Amino acid sequence: MDTTIDWGKLPFGYYPTDYNVRCEFRNGQWGPIEVSQSDTINIHMAATAIHYGQEIFEGLKAFRGKDGKIRIFRLEDNARRLQESAKGLLMEPVPTEIFREMCLKAVKLNERFIPPYGSGASLYIRPLEIGLSPRIGVKEADEYLFIIMVTPVGPYFKGGFKCTDICIMRNFDRVAPLGTGRWKVGGNYAASMMPTHIAHEKGYSAVLFLDPKEKKYLDECGPANFYAIKDGKYITPKSDSILPSITNMSLMTLAQEMGMEVEQRHITVDELESISEAAACGTAAVCSPVGEIDDLDTGKKYIIAKDRKPGPVTTEFVRRLEAIRHGEEEDTHGWCTIVE
Ligand SMILES: *Cc1c(COP(=O)(O)O)cnc(C)c1O
């Protein structure tokens, strides 16, 4: 293990590691899996990825457990979602077997960057796929590059698990009603940068986007899914423009096991009046609890956590999920892939 890294202080940023793993799709087939020590890529300047946005990605994590074993969380689900994203942009889906082999290889080769148990840090795994073929007319590529890079990231909450405030804004959408929101596409992030920048300038951690069609229902919370606890039920928005978060799916399972009812449905803005907890959820943070939601257009403020402390359900979600991922609690759902 690398002894020079202060694991607990690592940001969610790019820290160079030793190797990345690559595979190219050419002449109608995926080629050999290649290991690279370079952190740059050499592509055609007219590649579809950089002109017409044929770029998709994933994000998952590997953890060093209490028993010393390394676990990757829900690898197959990420592989499947990448395949869905590929189909959405007319790109070549990466078979699960190639995804799995490259993931294991990237983690094993960079073993010294997997943070120690108890540090709160983890190894972030970032698979990405890009269209390589040069095009000037708008058309999908027929050659693709799939890369898995990894980088150690520190604990999301450095000053302790705490609430942040978010805001509702109606003059921007990150995605269209039947657009690319359901896929993990780089372009969705490009569209979210301006509203997110405005929110940050006003002191909010994220924008709670409304559904892009009617602006009536809650959609995504920045680059994360949103859930709330209402009358003891777990509620989370249902919409064609939301990316199916694997963290959210995991929390729905845990909520049911904790005896809660789970509702995936339209949630109106005024329902925010009657919720006891709210949080953004995703791989980076697991849960990022919300203190207050301010509607910038109506001036209305929804105070969720009066004492500014994360609620009991959200706190228990994070505890359970972390315990499963670190081998402290039995993985009854088969969510973890142990790296041998
Ligand atoms: C990646 C992502 C999420 C979170 O998904 P997880 O699988 O839980 O990490 C949520 N929303 C968007 C837009 C995303 O890109």
The ligand as a Tripos MOL2 file, in Angstrom:
@<TRIPOS>MOLECULE
LIG
   15    15     1     0     0
SMALL
NO_CHARGES

@<TRIPOS>ATOM
      1 C1        -24.1820    8.4920  -11.7270 C.3       1 LIG1
      2 C2        -25.4140    9.2680  -11.5130 C.ar      1 LIG1
      3 C3        -26.2760    9.0280  -10.4150 C.ar      1 LIG1
      4 C4        -25.9420    8.0740   -9.3080 C.3       1 LIG1
      5 O1        -25.8960    6.7480   -9.6890 O.3       1 LIG1
      6 P1        -25.1880    5.6900   -8.7650 P.3       1 LIG1
      7 O2        -25.2530    4.4420   -9.5360 O.co2     1 LIG1
      8 O3        -25.9550    5.6150   -7.5070 O.co2     1 LIG1
      9 O4        -23.7960    6.1770   -8.5360 O.co2     1 LIG1
     10 C5        -27.4620    9.7430  -10.3420 C.ar      1 LIG1
     11 N1        -27.7850   10.6580  -11.2760 N.ar      1 LIG1
     12 C6        -26.9860   10.9220  -12.3310 C.ar      1 LIG1
     13 C7        -27.4020   11.9460  -13.3090 C.3       1 LIG1
     14 C8        -25.7740   10.2390  -12.4790 C.ar      1 LIG1
     15 O5        -24.9860   10.5140  -13.5290 O.3       1 LIG1
@<TRIPOS>BOND
     1     1     2 1
     2     2     3 ar
     3     2    14 ar
     4     3     4 1
     5     3    10 ar
     6     4     5 1
     7     5     6 1
     8     6     7 2
     9     6     8 1
    10     6     9 1
    11    10    11 ar
    12    11    12 ar
    13    12    13 1
    14    12    14 ar
    15    14    15 1
@<TRIPOS>SUBSTRUCTURE
     1 LIG1         1 GROUP 0 **** ****
